[in-house]
Amino acid sequence: MRNTFSRNLSRKKVMSTDGMVIGTIRNIMADFKSGEVTDLVVKPEQNFDTSNYTIEGDKLFIPFEAVKDIRDYIVVDRYLLSRK
């Protein structure tokens, strides 16, 4: 995956590798010691079933290790999303 500035991620749609739109990115979380991005904070689509995912309020947390590609959409591996 190529390097991307965090400002380029703002308001991008997040889609799974099987073509399901998950939601819209709202923020990122990073480890301040290493500088590595740890999670994407996403506002899920209303029709997306969030029952097997890490949720806090109206925010869905996607581990950055699930990200496969960043272009027009942020593509994530849906099977790496859940942490429960």
Biopython code that builds the backbone (N, CA, C, O; Angstrom):
import numpy as np
from Bio.PDB.StructureBuilder import StructureBuilder

atoms = [
    (1, "MET", "N", (0.848, -1.170, 0.000)),
    (1, "MET", "CA", (0.000, 0.000, 0.000)),
    (1, "MET", "C", (0.893, 1.231, 0.000)),
    (1, "MET", "O", (1.936, 1.262, 0.652)),
    (2, "ARG", "N", (0.468, 2.233, -0.734)),
    (2, "ARG", "CA", (1.250, 3.464, -0.825)),
    (2, "ARG", "C", (1.028, 4.356, 0.400)),
    (2, "ARG", "O", (0.050, 4.186, 1.128)),
    (3, "ASN", "N", (1.929, 5.294, 0.619)),
    (3, "ASN", "CA", (1.776, 6.247, 1.719)),
    (3, "ASN", "C", (0.663, 7.236, 1.390)),
    (3, "ASN", "O", (0.502, 7.637, 0.238)),
    (4, "THR", "N", (-0.104, 7.626, 2.407)),
    (4, "THR", "CA", (-1.218, 8.543, 2.232)),
    (4, "THR", "C", (-1.234, 9.512, 3.404)),
    (4, "THR", "O", (-1.040, 9.106, 4.550)),
    (5, "PHE", "N", (-1.463, 10.784, 3.123)),
    (5, "PHE", "CA", (-1.608, 11.765, 4.186)),
    (5, "PHE", "C", (-2.970, 11.604, 4.845)),
    (5, "PHE", "O", (-3.960, 11.297, 4.181)),
    (6, "SER", "N", (-3.012, 11.812, 6.146)),
    (6, "SER", "CA", (-4.275, 11.633, 6.878)),
    (6, "SER", "C", (-5.356, 12.586, 6.387)),
    (6, "SER", "O", (-6.536, 12.236, 6.413)),
    (7, "ARG", "N", (-4.986, 13.772, 5.944)),
    (7, "ARG", "CA", (-5.998, 14.711, 5.459)),
    (7, "ARG", "C", (-6.688, 14.195, 4.196)),
    (7, "ARG", "O", (-7.807, 14.608, 3.893)),
    (8, "ASN", "N", (-6.031, 13.294, 3.456)),
    (8, "ASN", "CA", (-6.649, 12.710, 2.264)),
    (8, "ASN", "C", (-7.679, 11.630, 2.607)),
    (8, "ASN", "O", (-8.429, 11.192, 1.735)),
    (9, "LEU", "N", (-7.720, 11.205, 3.856)),
    (9, "LEU", "CA", (-8.670, 10.188, 4.283)),
    (9, "LEU", "C", (-10.010, 10.789, 4.706)),
    (9, "LEU", "O", (-11.012, 10.079, 4.777)),
    (10, "SER", "N", (-10.031, 12.064, 4.981)),
    (10, "SER", "CA", (-11.216, 12.722, 5.507)),
    (10, "SER", "C", (-12.436, 12.497, 4.623)),
    (10, "SER", "O", (-12.417, 12.776, 3.424)),
    (11, "ARG", "N", (-13.502, 11.985, 5.246)),
    (11, "ARG", "CA", (-14.804, 11.789, 4.614)),
    (11, "ARG", "C", (-14.823, 10.751, 3.488)),
    (11, "ARG", "O", (-15.773, 10.708, 2.705)),
    (12, "LYS", "N", (-13.790, 9.919, 3.401)),
    (12, "LYS", "CA", (-13.804, 8.852, 2.392)),
    (12, "LYS", "C", (-14.745, 7.740, 2.835)),
    (12, "LYS", "O", (-14.909, 7.492, 4.030)),
    (13, "LYS", "N", (-15.354, 7.082, 1.875)),
    (13, "LYS", "CA", (-16.199, 5.924, 2.153)),
    (13, "LYS", "C", (-15.310, 4.715, 2.410)),
    (13, "LYS", "O", (-14.248, 4.570, 1.806)),
    (14, "VAL", "N", (-15.754, 3.860, 3.306)),
    (14, "VAL", "CA", (-15.052, 2.625, 3.634)),
    (14, "VAL", "C", (-15.881, 1.471, 3.067)),
    (14, "VAL", "O", (-17.082, 1.370, 3.319)),
    (15, "MET", "N", (-15.216, 0.603, 2.295)),
    (15, "MET", "CA", (-15.889, -0.510, 1.636)),
    (15, "MET", "C", (-15.135, -1.794, 1.938)),
    (15, "MET", "O", (-13.908, -1.796, 2.033)),
    (16, "SER", "N", (-15.873, -2.883, 2.086)),
    (16, "SER", "CA", (-15.229, -4.174, 2.328)),
    (16, "SER", "C", (-14.761, -4.771, 1.001)),
    (16, "SER", "O", (-15.188, -4.340, -0.070)),
    (17, "THR", "N", (-13.886, -5.760, 1.085)),
    (17, "THR", "CA", (-13.358, -6.406, -0.113)),
    (17, "THR", "C", (-14.445, -7.116, -0.911)),
    (17, "THR", "O", (-14.254, -7.409, -2.091)),
    (18, "ASP", "N", (-15.587, -7.396, -0.277)),
    (18, "ASP", "CA", (-16.688, -8.030, -1.008)),
    (18, "ASP", "C", (-17.708, -7.015, -1.529)),
    (18, "ASP", "O", (-18.798, -7.400, -1.952)),
    (19, "GLY", "N", (-17.362, -5.715, -1.504)),
    (19, "GLY", "CA", (-18.181, -4.672, -2.124)),
    (19, "GLY", "C", (-19.236, -4.025, -1.253)),
    (19, "GLY", "O", (-20.017, -3.216, -1.753)),
    (20, "MET", "N", (-19.291, -4.347, 0.030)),
    (20, "MET", "CA", (-20.280, -3.755, 0.928)),
    (20, "MET", "C", (-19.760, -2.415, 1.452)),
    (20, "MET", "O", (-18.643, -2.337, 1.964)),
    (21, "VAL", "N", (-20.572, -1.359, 1.323)),
    (21, "VAL", "CA", (-20.196, -0.054, 1.879)),
    (21, "VAL", "C", (-20.453, -0.099, 3.375)),
    (21, "VAL", "O", (-21.576, -0.345, 3.816)),
    (22, "ILE", "N", (-19.404, 0.140, 4.151)),
    (22, "ILE", "CA", (-19.476, 0.054, 5.607)),
    (22, "ILE", "C", (-19.860, 1.390, 6.217)),
    (22, "ILE", "O", (-20.687, 1.444, 7.128)),
    (23, "GLY", "N", (-19.269, 2.466, 5.725)),
    (23, "GLY", "CA", (-19.559, 3.780, 6.276)),
    (23, "GLY", "C", (-18.594, 4.827, 5.766)),
    (23, "GLY", "O", (-17.947, 4.647, 4.735)),
    (24, "THR", "N", (-18.505, 5.927, 6.503)),
    (24, "THR", "CA", (-17.662, 7.061, 6.136)),
    (24, "THR", "C", (-16.652, 7.312, 7.240)),
    (24, "THR", "O", (-17.005, 7.343, 8.419)),
    (25, "ILE", "N", (-15.390, 7.492, 6.857)),
    (25, "ILE", "CA", (-14.347, 7.723, 7.859)),
    (25, "ILE", "C", (-14.564, 9.074, 8.533)),
    (25, "ILE", "O", (-14.857, 10.072, 7.876)),
    (26, "ARG", "N", (-14.417, 9.087, 9.841)),
    (26, "ARG", "CA", (-14.584, 10.307, 10.631)),
    (26, "ARG", "C", (-13.280, 10.750, 11.295)),
    (26, "ARG", "O", (-13.063, 11.941, 11.516)),
    (27, "ASN", "N", (-12.417, 9.788, 11.611)),
    (27, "ASN", "CA", (-11.187, 10.130, 12.318)),
    (27, "ASN", "C", (-10.244, 8.947, 12.244)),
    (27, "ASN", "O", (-10.616, 7.878, 11.762)),
    (28, "ILE", "N", (-9.024, 9.136, 12.720)),
    (28, "ILE", "CA", (-8.071, 8.042, 12.841)),
    (28, "ILE", "C", (-7.511, 8.048, 14.252)),
    (28, "ILE", "O", (-7.478, 9.085, 14.914)),
    (29, "MET", "N", (-7.072, 6.887, 14.704)),
    (29, "MET", "CA", (-6.413, 6.782, 16.001)),
    (29, "MET", "C", (-4.993, 6.292, 15.742)),
    (29, "MET", "O", (-4.763, 5.433, 14.891)),
    (30, "ALA", "N", (-4.051, 6.853, 16.487)),
    (30, "ALA", "CA", (-2.651, 6.502, 16.281)),
    (30, "ALA", "C", (-1.960, 6.276, 17.614)),
    (30, "ALA", "O", (-2.377, 6.798, 18.648)),
    (31, "ASP", "N", (-0.896, 5.487, 17.568)),
    (31, "ASP", "CA", (-0.025, 5.272, 18.714)),
    (31, "ASP", "C", (0.995, 6.413, 18.683)),
    (31, "ASP", "O", (1.798, 6.502, 17.754)),
    (32, "PHE", "N", (0.964, 7.273, 19.682)),
    (32, "PHE", "CA", (1.833, 8.449, 19.666)),
    (32, "PHE", "C", (3.310, 8.103, 19.805)),
    (32, "PHE", "O", (4.162, 8.856, 19.333)),
    (33, "LYS", "N", (3.626, 6.997, 20.435)),
    (33, "LYS", "CA", (5.041, 6.608, 20.573)),
    (33, "LYS", "C", (5.632, 6.158, 19.247)),
    (33, "LYS", "O", (6.736, 6.563, 18.883)),
    (34, "SER", "N", (4.890, 5.313, 18.521)),
    (34, "SER", "CA", (5.419, 4.780, 17.262)),
    (34, "SER", "C", (4.999, 5.599, 16.052)),
    (34, "SER", "O", (5.653, 5.545, 15.010)),
    (35, "GLY", "N", (3.905, 6.364, 16.179)),
    (35, "GLY", "CA", (3.396, 7.133, 15.053)),
    (35, "GLY", "C", (2.540, 6.317, 14.106)),
    (35, "GLY", "O", (2.095, 6.835, 13.082)),
    (36, "GLU", "N", (2.299, 5.054, 14.420)),
    (36, "GLU", "CA", (1.512, 4.184, 13.553)),
    (36, "GLU", "C", (0.020, 4.367, 13.790)),
    (36, "GLU", "O", (-0.432, 4.531, 14.923)),
    (37, "VAL", "N", (-0.734, 4.334, 12.695)),
    (37, "VAL", "CA", (-2.184, 4.385, 12.779)),
    (37, "VAL", "C", (-2.662, 3.041, 13.312)),
    (37, "VAL", "O", (-2.252, 1.992, 12.816)),
    (38, "THR", "N", (-3.524, 3.070, 14.318)),
    (38, "THR", "CA", (-4.027, 1.829, 14.912)),
    (38, "THR", "C", (-5.449, 1.505, 14.469)),
    (38, "THR", "O", (-5.778, 0.341, 14.243)),
    (39, "ASP", "N", (-6.296, 2.530, 14.343)),
    (39, "ASP", "CA", (-7.699, 2.321, 14.000)),
    (39, "ASP", "C", (-8.225, 3.441, 13.122)),
    (39, "ASP", "O", (-7.740, 4.572, 13.170)),
    (40, "LEU", "N", (-9.224, 3.108, 12.319)),
    (40, "LEU", "CA", (-10.024, 4.092, 11.617)),
    (40, "LEU", "C", (-11.325, 4.216, 12.391)),
    (40, "LEU", "O", (-11.900, 3.209, 12.805)),
    (41, "VAL", "N", (-11.789, 5.427, 12.586)),
    (41, "VAL", "CA", (-13.069, 5.663, 13.255)),
    (41, "VAL", "C", (-14.069, 5.993, 12.150)),
    (41, "VAL", "O", (-13.899, 6.958, 11.406)),
    (42, "VAL", "N", (-15.115, 5.169, 12.059)),
    (42, "VAL", "CA", (-16.047, 5.239, 10.938)),
    (42, "VAL", "C", (-17.467, 5.440, 11.444)),
    (42, "VAL", "O", (-17.878, 4.837, 12.435)),
    (43, "LYS", "N", (-18.206, 6.291, 10.755)),
    (43, "LYS", "CA", (-19.645, 6.388, 11.005)),
    (43, "LYS", "C", (-20.291, 5.359, 10.081)),
    (43, "LYS", "O", (-20.274, 5.530, 8.862)),
    (44, "PRO", "N", (-20.865, 4.287, 10.647)),
    (44, "PRO", "CA", (-21.408, 3.218, 9.796)),
    (44, "PRO", "C", (-22.666, 3.642, 9.040)),
    (44, "PRO", "O", (-23.432, 4.488, 9.499)),
    (45, "GLU", "N", (-22.857, 3.036, 7.875)),
    (45, "GLU", "CA", (-24.093, 3.215, 7.112)),
    (45, "GLU", "C", (-25.249, 2.677, 7.955)),
    (45, "GLU", "O", (-25.056, 1.772, 8.767)),
    (46, "GLN", "N", (-26.425, 3.221, 7.769)),
    (46, "GLN", "CA", (-27.579, 2.799, 8.568)),
    (46, "GLN", "C", (-27.932, 1.331, 8.363)),
    (46, "GLN", "O", (-28.424, 0.687, 9.289)),
    (47, "ASN", "N", (-27.692, 0.789, 7.171)),
    (47, "ASN", "CA", (-28.064, -0.604, 6.903)),
    (47, "ASN", "C", (-26.943, -1.594, 7.206)),
    (47, "ASN", "O", (-27.104, -2.789, 6.957)),
    (48, "PHE", "N", (-25.809, -1.128, 7.740)),
    (48, "PHE", "CA", (-24.694, -2.014, 8.059)),
    (48, "PHE", "C", (-24.893, -2.620, 9.454)),
    (48, "PHE", "O", (-25.070, -1.893, 10.431)),
    (49, "ASP", "N", (-24.861, -3.943, 9.536)),
    (49, "ASP", "CA", (-25.041, -4.651, 10.803)),
    (49, "ASP", "C", (-23.753, -4.557, 11.625)),
    (49, "ASP", "O", (-22.738, -5.147, 11.258)),
    (50, "THR", "N", (-23.793, -3.826, 12.721)),
    (50, "THR", "CA", (-22.606, -3.579, 13.544)),
    (50, "THR", "C", (-22.494, -4.514, 14.743)),
    (50, "THR", "O", (-21.631, -4.313, 15.598)),
    (51, "SER", "N", (-23.343, -5.525, 14.823)),
    (51, "SER", "CA", (-23.413, -6.359, 16.024)),
    (51, "SER", "C", (-22.118, -7.133, 16.324)),
    (51, "SER", "O", (-21.881, -7.467, 17.485)),
    (52, "ASN", "N", (-21.292, -7.425, 15.350)),
    (52, "ASN", "CA", (-20.059, -8.184, 15.594)),
    (52, "ASN", "C", (-18.804, -7.319, 15.591)),
    (52, "ASN", "O", (-17.693, -7.830, 15.454)),
    (53, "TYR", "N", (-18.980, -6.017, 15.741)),
    (53, "TYR", "CA", (-17.857, -5.104, 15.610)),
    (53, "TYR", "C", (-17.686, -4.241, 16.855)),
    (53, "TYR", "O", (-18.596, -4.132, 17.677)),
    (54, "THR", "N", (-16.517, -3.631, 16.984)),
    (54, "THR", "CA", (-16.233, -2.749, 18.106)),
    (54, "THR", "C", (-16.907, -1.409, 17.854)),
    (54, "THR", "O", (-16.557, -0.690, 16.918)),
    (55, "ILE", "N", (-17.878, -1.081, 18.702)),
    (55, "ILE", "CA", (-18.685, 0.134, 18.564)),
    (55, "ILE", "C", (-18.589, 0.938, 19.851)),
    (55, "ILE", "O", (-18.569, 0.380, 20.949)),
    (56, "GLU", "N", (-18.531, 2.251, 19.701)),
    (56, "GLU", "CA", (-18.595, 3.156, 20.852)),
    (56, "GLU", "C", (-19.491, 4.314, 20.444)),
    (56, "GLU", "O", (-19.102, 5.148, 19.627)),
    (57, "GLY", "N", (-20.676, 4.366, 21.006)),
    (57, "GLY", "CA", (-21.650, 5.380, 20.585)),
    (57, "GLY", "C", (-22.085, 5.099, 19.158)),
    (57, "GLY", "O", (-22.580, 4.014, 18.854)),
    (58, "ASP", "N", (-21.901, 6.081, 18.285)),
    (58, "ASP", "CA", (-22.247, 5.894, 16.873)),
    (58, "ASP", "C", (-21.003, 5.684, 16.010)),
    (58, "ASP", "O", (-21.047, 5.886, 14.797)),
    (59, "LYS", "N", (-19.890, 5.277, 16.637)),
    (59, "LYS", "CA", (-18.625, 5.111, 15.922)),
    (59, "LYS", "C", (-18.217, 3.642, 15.863)),
    (59, "LYS", "O", (-18.282, 2.918, 16.856)),
    (60, "LEU", "N", (-17.800, 3.229, 14.687)),
    (60, "LEU", "CA", (-17.294, 1.883, 14.446)),
    (60, "LEU", "C", (-15.773, 1.978, 14.348)),
    (60, "LEU", "O", (-15.249, 2.820, 13.619)),
    (61, "PHE", "N", (-15.068, 1.126, 15.072)),
    (61, "PHE", "CA", (-13.608, 1.144, 15.052)),
    (61, "PHE", "C", (-13.099, 0.010, 14.168)),
    (61, "PHE", "O", (-13.411, -1.158, 14.399)),
    (62, "ILE", "N", (-12.318, 0.364, 13.161)),
    (62, "ILE", "CA", (-11.756, -0.610, 12.231)),
    (62, "ILE", "C", (-10.253, -0.651, 12.443)),
    (62, "ILE", "O", (-9.588, 0.374, 12.289)),
    (63, "PRO", "N", (-9.697, -1.806, 12.791)),
    (63, "PRO", "CA", (-8.239, -1.894, 12.963)),
    (63, "PRO", "C", (-7.544, -1.601, 11.638)),
    (63, "PRO", "O", (-7.958, -2.096, 10.590)),
    (64, "PHE", "N", (-6.497, -0.802, 11.689)),
    (64, "PHE", "CA", (-5.813, -0.400, 10.464)),
    (64, "PHE", "C", (-5.215, -1.593, 9.728)),
    (64, "PHE", "O", (-5.019, -1.534, 8.514)),
    (65, "GLU", "N", (-4.923, -2.667, 10.444)),
    (65, "GLU", "CA", (-4.373, -3.860, 9.796)),
    (65, "GLU", "C", (-5.364, -4.480, 8.813)),
    (65, "GLU", "O", (-4.965, -5.291, 7.978)),
    (66, "ALA", "N", (-6.653, -4.116, 8.892)),
    (66, "ALA", "CA", (-7.655, -4.628, 7.964)),
    (66, "ALA", "C", (-7.674, -3.861, 6.635)),
    (66, "ALA", "O", (-8.275, -4.323, 5.665)),
    (67, "VAL", "N", (-7.019, -2.695, 6.584)),
    (67, "VAL", "CA", (-7.012, -1.879, 5.370)),
    (67, "VAL", "C", (-6.157, -2.558, 4.299)),
    (67, "VAL", "O", (-4.996, -2.901, 4.523)),
    (68, "LYS", "N", (-6.774, -2.737, 3.126)),
    (68, "LYS", "CA", (-6.083, -3.375, 2.002)),
    (68, "LYS", "C", (-5.668, -2.378, 0.935)),
    (68, "LYS", "O", (-4.659, -2.588, 0.263)),
    (69, "ASP", "N", (-6.429, -1.286, 0.760)),
    (69, "ASP", "CA", (-6.128, -0.319, -0.285)),
    (69, "ASP", "C", (-6.786, 1.013, 0.043)),
    (69, "ASP", "O", (-7.835, 1.057, 0.686)),
    (70, "ILE", "N", (-6.167, 2.091, -0.400)),
    (70, "ILE", "CA", (-6.721, 3.427, -0.222)),
    (70, "ILE", "C", (-6.657, 4.121, -1.572)),
    (70, "ILE", "O", (-5.579, 4.441, -2.073)),
    (71, "ARG", "N", (-7.816, 4.346, -2.145)),
    (71, "ARG", "CA", (-7.937, 5.082, -3.410)),
    (71, "ARG", "C", (-9.191, 5.930, -3.316)),
    (71, "ARG", "O", (-9.294, 6.776, -2.428)),
    (72, "ASP", "N", (-10.156, 5.722, -4.218)),
    (72, "ASP", "CA", (-11.432, 6.437, -4.125)),
    (72, "ASP", "C", (-12.191, 6.017, -2.877)),
    (72, "ASP", "O", (-12.890, 6.823, -2.262)),
    (73, "TYR", "N", (-12.047, 4.750, -2.507)),
    (73, "TYR", "CA", (-12.604, 4.190, -1.280)),
    (73, "TYR", "C", (-11.456, 3.657, -0.448)),
    (73, "TYR", "O", (-10.366, 3.408, -0.963)),
    (74, "ILE", "N", (-11.706, 3.482, 0.852)),
    (74, "ILE", "CA", (-10.780, 2.751, 1.696)),
    (74, "ILE", "C", (-11.313, 1.329, 1.730)),
    (74, "ILE", "O", (-12.406, 1.087, 2.241)),
    (75, "VAL", "N", (-10.558, 0.396, 1.197)),
    (75, "VAL", "CA", (-10.999, -0.988, 1.102)),
    (75, "VAL", "C", (-10.418, -1.770, 2.275)),
    (75, "VAL", "O", (-9.214, -1.739, 2.528)),
    (76, "VAL", "N", (-11.303, -2.474, 2.987)),
    (76, "VAL", "CA", (-10.880, -3.240, 4.155)),
    (76, "VAL", "C", (-11.334, -4.690, 4.022)),
    (76, "VAL", "O", (-12.334, -4.989, 3.369)),
    (77, "ASP", "N", (-10.586, -5.570, 4.649)),
    (77, "ASP", "CA", (-10.928, -6.985, 4.705)),
    (77, "ASP", "C", (-11.945, -7.166, 5.831)),
    (77, "ASP", "O", (-11.603, -7.023, 7.004)),
    (78, "ARG", "N", (-13.185, -7.478, 5.481)),
    (78, "ARG", "CA", (-14.272, -7.553, 6.462)),
    (78, "ARG", "C", (-14.013, -8.599, 7.542)),
    (78, "ARG", "O", (-14.491, -8.451, 8.667)),
    (79, "TYR", "N", (-13.276, -9.635, 7.225)),
    (79, "TYR", "CA", (-13.039, -10.705, 8.197)),
    (79, "TYR", "C", (-11.991, -10.325, 9.239)),
    (79, "TYR", "O", (-11.876, -10.988, 10.270)),
    (80, "LEU", "N", (-11.223, -9.262, 8.981)),
    (80, "LEU", "CA", (-10.260, -8.769, 9.971)),
    (80, "LEU", "C", (-10.848, -7.643, 10.813)),
    (80, "LEU", "O", (-10.179, -7.137, 11.714)),
    (81, "LEU", "N", (-12.082, -7.245, 10.538)),
    (81, "LEU", "CA", (-12.695, -6.115, 11.234)),
    (81, "LEU", "C", (-13.089, -6.381, 12.665)),
    (81, "LEU", "O", (-12.839, -5.555, 13.542)),
    (82, "SER", "N", (-13.697, -7.512, 12.912)),
    (82, "SER", "CA", (-14.250, -7.736, 14.246)),
    (82, "SER", "C", (-13.155, -8.104, 15.234)),
    (82, "SER", "O", (-12.228, -8.848, 14.914)),
    (83, "ARG", "N", (-13.282, -7.569, 16.434)),
    (83, "ARG", "CA", (-12.312, -7.843, 17.507)),
    (83, "ARG", "C", (-12.971, -8.491, 18.694)),
    (83, "ARG", "O", (-12.314, -8.718, 19.710)),
    (84, "LYS", "N", (-14.252, -8.797, 18.600)),
    (84, "LYS", "CA", (-14.974, -9.370, 19.733)),
    (84, "LYS", "C", (-14.614, -10.802, 19.926)),
    (84, "LYS", "O", (-15.128, -11.450, 20.838)),
]
sb = StructureBuilder()
sb.init_structure("model")
sb.init_model(0)
sb.init_chain("A")
sb.init_seg("    ")
for serial, (resi, resn, name, xyz) in enumerate(atoms, 1):
    if name == "N":
        sb.init_residue(resn, " ", resi, " ")
    sb.init_atom(name, np.array(xyz, "f"), 0.0, 1.0, " ", f" {name:<3s}", serial, name[0])
structure = sb.get_structure()
